[in-house]
Amino acid sequence: MEKTSSELEKQVMVVLTERFPNSEKLNQGIKGLTTFVVECYRDLAKEITAGQDKYQKPVINGKAIQKELDQIGGYLGKFKI
């Protein structure tokens, strides 16, 4: 999961610079959004590896992933570029 998150981050940056080379404002917003999603993904990977969340509750893969996706989805629903 850590490797996948790093690849996602790199891909977004490459696409941004290729497709929107002169749109700094748009690129900054998308970079911020990418950083948020990638960090959530990395946190989830750490919790799964540790077997517990930051509150020391056991992590069950499917439930942990769904919880993280729900939290990301709630945030993204409010996000504006």
PyMOL commands that set and color helices and strands:
alter all, ss='L'
color gray80, all
select helices_A, chain A and resi 2-19+24-50+61-78
alter helices_A, ss='H'
color red, helices_A
deselect
rebuild
show_as cartoon
